[in-house]
Amino acid sequence: MLVHSRSGRRASWLVFAVLFVPLFAVPLLVIVAASFSTHWSGAFPSGPTTEHYAAAVRGESLQALTTSLVTAVAASLLALTLGTWAALAAAALRGRGRRILDALFVLPLAVPSVVVGLAVLVAFSRPPLLLNGTRWIVILAHTVLVTAFAHQSVSAAIRRLDPMYEQAAAGLGARPSYVLLRVRLPLLLPSLSAAAGLCFALSMGELSATMMLYPPDWTPLPVLVFTATDRGSLFIGSALAVVLMAATLLVLLAVSRIRTKASYR
Amino acid sequence: MASAQATAPPVVTAVRPHRSRTVPAWVWALPPVAVLGLVFLYPLGLVVQESLAPGAYAEVLASASFRDALVTTVWLAVGATVGCLVLGFVLALIVAFVPFPGAKAVSRFIDVFLSFPSFLITLALLFVYGTVGMANGLWTGATGADAVSDGPFHFLTTPWGVLLAEITYFTPFVMRPLLAAFSQLDTAQLEVASSLGARPARIVRRVILPEVLPALAAGGSLVLVMCLNEFGIVLFTGAKGVTTLPMLVYSQAILESDYAAACVVAVVNVALSVGLYAVYRVVSRRAGA
């Protein structure tokens, strides 16, 4: 306890409320409020309606939602496989090899996602691997962007792992593949699902690389939010944004339930 | 016959560990590195190669739009980082040391906030400070002026609007490591300082701040890199006057199809943020130690 006087505590809470509420709580509330209204030119929105949601769950918008979900699930699974494999391989290495591998897999975090989009666009618009104009180029770019996050959280979990379990299993004669499948991966399952949730959320909201790459028949939801906002349909844009947030939160909630189940093992 | 059967199994078991030892650990690292090389390193290499087209660097580096974008990007990123550090420190301090009933919910709210895309903040600010938003509506309601032309808030399409959105979005990225560092702080130190008569401001300055400086530095450098790379906030602002390096990459490549110029800007942006990220890794490793 830093502040002992009652008035001092009140004052610091007031400071917190004055800073926190307008900056962080209001923006999210404003989007939700706007998605239910047709007009906003005073303190509060006016013209309550659910029309935007009716539009947001059919036709083009529904397709964008499924596009986003499919892209995010595919990219998360690919990134999780790649990142976990790299983290396990790095854990078996020592010294320089491990440092190089870790640095390589962290690099996509530091590179701007727009540049990742540009690089993927440049590389896969030419003959050997012509992916430009297909949905695969979007999934590929999302995978690159979230792999670094998957690798980071899995390798942090591997560092925390107690080596006693695998040593005991190996000492009892288990082969390396058995140790990996029956001892290490089950122990890592909680962090794997947490990493999957993180990757999914990032991919759902990804806009920068997607703007560089998306083909007309594979438009993820954030792009649709942008095009709606750009042509001035702010209220439809916020209904789409609420759908995006709700879908992300629902999946994160489901993933966190897996985590609690797995931690009982 | 019987002796041959008896000798066969030991041969097999002797071979197995031997064979698994002939596959060294680095071989298992090859497949992921190969995939990463194909989907990330090779494309990045092509960007560098494309940027080396004759005259591309000279042309881009000499152009006013590039220099403007570079200056805008750097000052926005530095400004947003400073803002996030100050705001994040104050907010985390109150959550950790002047606890109130909803403090747990606040830290959970921050986790949720981090999982949303950045452009939502700009979208929300359009309703709050936009030309026909809440603030201007209140003003015109009070003064009776015409909303579109006379509202006092027009900063959203200027760099200040981007700065406000970036500070809002990235402050939680500073708060999270700070809250973790605060929770490891020995409260006995604070009690001792307090019982010796130190005022709260002095305790913050002399005890808490030195203790969490590494976490503050780590959070700050991460936010700096993320601000340099931010695209969604700038795109949603829709301001023609605010061009950052990522925005320039996008407009050169997609709107003007000038790939050589886009690649040059991309190389500069990558050099800037990868260099800073290396600093962040060093700082955060020291913070963890």
HADDOCK unambig.tbl for C-alpha pairs under 7 A between the chains (distance, minus, plus):
assign (segid A and resid 1 and name CA) (segid B and resid 97 and name CA) 5.30 0.50 0.50
assign (segid A and resid 1 and name CA) (segid B and resid 98 and name CA) 6.02 0.50 0.50
assign (segid A and resid 2 and name CA) (segid B and resid 97 and name CA) 5.54 0.50 0.50
assign (segid A and resid 2 and name CA) (segid B and resid 98 and name CA) 6.32 0.50 0.50
assign (segid A and resid 2 and name CA) (segid B and resid 200 and name CA) 6.13 0.50 0.50
assign (segid A and resid 3 and name CA) (segid B and resid 98 and name CA) 6.53 0.50 0.50
assign (segid A and resid 3 and name CA) (segid B and resid 200 and name CA) 6.41 0.50 0.50
assign (segid A and resid 9 and name CA) (segid B and resid 98 and name CA) 6.55 0.50 0.50
assign (segid A and resid 12 and name CA) (segid B and resid 94 and name CA) 6.76 0.50 0.50
assign (segid A and resid 16 and name CA) (segid B and resid 91 and name CA) 6.13 0.50 0.50
assign (segid A and resid 16 and name CA) (segid B and resid 94 and name CA) 6.90 0.50 0.50
assign (segid A and resid 23 and name CA) (segid B and resid 168 and name CA) 5.98 0.50 0.50
assign (segid A and resid 24 and name CA) (segid B and resid 168 and name CA) 6.76 0.50 0.50
assign (segid A and resid 27 and name CA) (segid B and resid 121 and name CA) 6.28 0.50 0.50
assign (segid A and resid 27 and name CA) (segid B and resid 124 and name CA) 4.91 0.50 0.50
assign (segid A and resid 27 and name CA) (segid B and resid 125 and name CA) 6.78 0.50 0.50
assign (segid A and resid 28 and name CA) (segid B and resid 124 and name CA) 6.97 0.50 0.50
assign (segid A and resid 30 and name CA) (segid B and resid 124 and name CA) 5.99 0.50 0.50
assign (segid A and resid 31 and name CA) (segid B and resid 124 and name CA) 5.61 0.50 0.50
assign (segid A and resid 40 and name CA) (segid B and resid 132 and name CA) 6.94 0.50 0.50
assign (segid A and resid 40 and name CA) (segid B and resid 133 and name CA) 6.24 0.50 0.50
assign (segid A and resid 40 and name CA) (segid B and resid 134 and name CA) 6.99 0.50 0.50
assign (segid A and resid 41 and name CA) (segid B and resid 132 and name CA) 5.33 0.50 0.50
assign (segid A and resid 41 and name CA) (segid B and resid 133 and name CA) 5.56 0.50 0.50
assign (segid A and resid 41 and name CA) (segid B and resid 134 and name CA) 6.11 0.50 0.50
assign (segid A and resid 41 and name CA) (segid B and resid 137 and name CA) 4.73 0.50 0.50
assign (segid A and resid 42 and name CA) (segid B and resid 134 and name CA) 5.25 0.50 0.50
assign (segid A and resid 42 and name CA) (segid B and resid 137 and name CA) 4.13 0.50 0.50
assign (segid A and resid 42 and name CA) (segid B and resid 138 and name CA) 5.25 0.50 0.50
assign (segid A and resid 43 and name CA) (segid B and resid 134 and name CA) 4.95 0.50 0.50
assign (segid A and resid 43 and name CA) (segid B and resid 137 and name CA) 6.48 0.50 0.50
assign (segid A and resid 43 and name CA) (segid B and resid 138 and name CA) 5.60 0.50 0.50
assign (segid A and resid 44 and name CA) (segid B and resid 134 and name CA) 6.85 0.50 0.50
assign (segid A and resid 82 and name CA) (segid B and resid 32 and name CA) 5.90 0.50 0.50
assign (segid A and resid 85 and name CA) (segid B and resid 32 and name CA) 6.68 0.50 0.50
assign (segid A and resid 86 and name CA) (segid B and resid 29 and name CA) 6.26 0.50 0.50
assign (segid A and resid 86 and name CA) (segid B and resid 32 and name CA) 5.68 0.50 0.50
assign (segid A and resid 89 and name CA) (segid B and resid 25 and name CA) 6.99 0.50 0.50
assign (segid A and resid 89 and name CA) (segid B and resid 28 and name CA) 5.77 0.50 0.50
assign (segid A and resid 89 and name CA) (segid B and resid 29 and name CA) 5.01 0.50 0.50
assign (segid A and resid 90 and name CA) (segid B and resid 29 and name CA) 6.86 0.50 0.50
assign (segid A and resid 92 and name CA) (segid B and resid 25 and name CA) 6.01 0.50 0.50
assign (segid A and resid 93 and name CA) (segid B and resid 25 and name CA) 6.18 0.50 0.50
assign (segid A and resid 93 and name CA) (segid B and resid 26 and name CA) 6.66 0.50 0.50
assign (segid A and resid 110 and name CA) (segid B and resid 225 and name CA) 7.00 0.50 0.50
assign (segid A and resid 110 and name CA) (segid B and resid 273 and name CA) 5.98 0.50 0.50
assign (segid A and resid 110 and name CA) (segid B and resid 274 and name CA) 5.23 0.50 0.50
assign (segid A and resid 110 and name CA) (segid B and resid 277 and name CA) 5.88 0.50 0.50
assign (segid A and resid 111 and name CA) (segid B and resid 270 and name CA) 5.52 0.50 0.50
assign (segid A and resid 111 and name CA) (segid B and resid 273 and name CA) 6.67 0.50 0.50
assign (segid A and resid 111 and name CA) (segid B and resid 274 and name CA) 6.38 0.50 0.50
assign (segid A and resid 112 and name CA) (segid B and resid 229 and name CA) 4.72 0.50 0.50
assign (segid A and resid 112 and name CA) (segid B and resid 270 and name CA) 6.75 0.50 0.50
assign (segid A and resid 114 and name CA) (segid B and resid 246 and name CA) 6.02 0.50 0.50
assign (segid A and resid 114 and name CA) (segid B and resid 250 and name CA) 6.94 0.50 0.50
assign (segid A and resid 115 and name CA) (segid B and resid 266 and name CA) 5.78 0.50 0.50
assign (segid A and resid 119 and name CA) (segid B and resid 43 and name CA) 4.74 0.50 0.50
assign (segid A and resid 119 and name CA) (segid B and resid 44 and name CA) 5.35 0.50 0.50
assign (segid A and resid 119 and name CA) (segid B and resid 47 and name CA) 5.75 0.50 0.50
assign (segid A and resid 120 and name CA) (segid B and resid 43 and name CA) 5.62 0.50 0.50
assign (segid A and resid 122 and name CA) (segid B and resid 43 and name CA) 6.81 0.50 0.50
assign (segid A and resid 123 and name CA) (segid B and resid 43 and name CA) 4.91 0.50 0.50
assign (segid A and resid 123 and name CA) (segid B and resid 46 and name CA) 6.58 0.50 0.50
assign (segid A and resid 144 and name CA) (segid B and resid 39 and name CA) 6.99 0.50 0.50
assign (segid A and resid 144 and name CA) (segid B and resid 40 and name CA) 6.66 0.50 0.50
assign (segid A and resid 201 and name CA) (segid B and resid 115 and name CA) 5.68 0.50 0.50
assign (segid A and resid 202 and name CA) (segid B and resid 115 and name CA) 6.76 0.50 0.50
assign (segid A and resid 205 and name CA) (segid B and resid 116 and name CA) 6.53 0.50 0.50
assign (segid A and resid 205 and name CA) (segid B and resid 117 and name CA) 4.71 0.50 0.50
assign (segid A and resid 206 and name CA) (segid B and resid 117 and name CA) 6.96 0.50 0.50
assign (segid A and resid 207 and name CA) (segid B and resid 232 and name CA) 6.38 0.50 0.50
assign (segid A and resid 208 and name CA) (segid B and resid 231 and name CA) 5.91 0.50 0.50
assign (segid A and resid 208 and name CA) (segid B and resid 232 and name CA) 6.19 0.50 0.50
assign (segid A and resid 212 and name CA) (segid B and resid 250 and name CA) 6.91 0.50 0.50
assign (segid A and resid 212 and name CA) (segid B and resid 254 and name CA) 6.65 0.50 0.50
assign (segid A and resid 226 and name CA) (segid B and resid 236 and name CA) 6.91 0.50 0.50
assign (segid A and resid 245 and name CA) (segid B and resid 116 and name CA) 6.78 0.50 0.50
